[in-house]
Amino acid sequence: MPSSNKDHIHSRYIPLSQSIAFLLGRRRLVGLSLVLFLVTIVLTWVGYQLSLDFIDGITGSFFVSPPEPTTIFGWLKHKGWYLLKWLYLFITRVVAFYLAFLVAYSISTPGYVVLSTAAEKLHAGDKFELDDGLSFKGVLLDLFEGIKIAGFGIIVTVAALVANFIPLVGQIIAFLMYTYYSALMFLDYPASRRRWSLGRKLAWLKTHGKLSFRLGLFPALVSMIPLLNIFLIAMLFPLLTVHATLNFTSLELNAQNVTKENDHGHRN
């Protein structure tokens, strides 16, 4: 009895440890990863500083000096000022990081598409589906897709911030949003090479919810580490790109094989 599509899909999951070995065993992938790491961290850091300067410039001198606690009302204002300041610092730093990272993500998208394509070619072998190759039009399309994903990320960020105000379940909802969005960012590279629309990419995430959660969980956790998140995400982004590409490619190739087997069975 032939196995189901679900059995094929689950049997093809590639763990992160195997993706690490795959990446480190190919010099070209290592070289591309180092270049992209430097580009991503520089763009993210510059964007982060510019975002903070812009946000802090809007608030002016409001958080420079606290009100004097000379009366009971003044004491309440004093404590409220500190609480508001810490909330402001936390929220603005998180928002500034994601905005800066999304800009860096958009600009560096063509480079990560090259890395993803190289990994997919090595992994798929003679089953690799040829495309138009590197071209000026292709780079522009990759940039456009990166900007679309970044724009969608801004929507996710705003929605997650709003969800955080929901008691008890808000933080869980926000974390799930970041997790699946993280998966979308990395799956965007092999999917964009196939010129998939954003709607088709989101449909893929929904269809393969468990795999998408596994792919997005680790980067979502890393992005929550204060201060170190910029460096860690930039360092891990090439690896996570390769990891998502290998799993995406394996699943798609496996689905094609299942389709061919079913077609062959129907003809017989």
Order of alpha helices (4+ residues) and beta strands (2+ residues): alpha-alpha-alpha-alpha-alpha-alpha-alpha-alpha-alpha
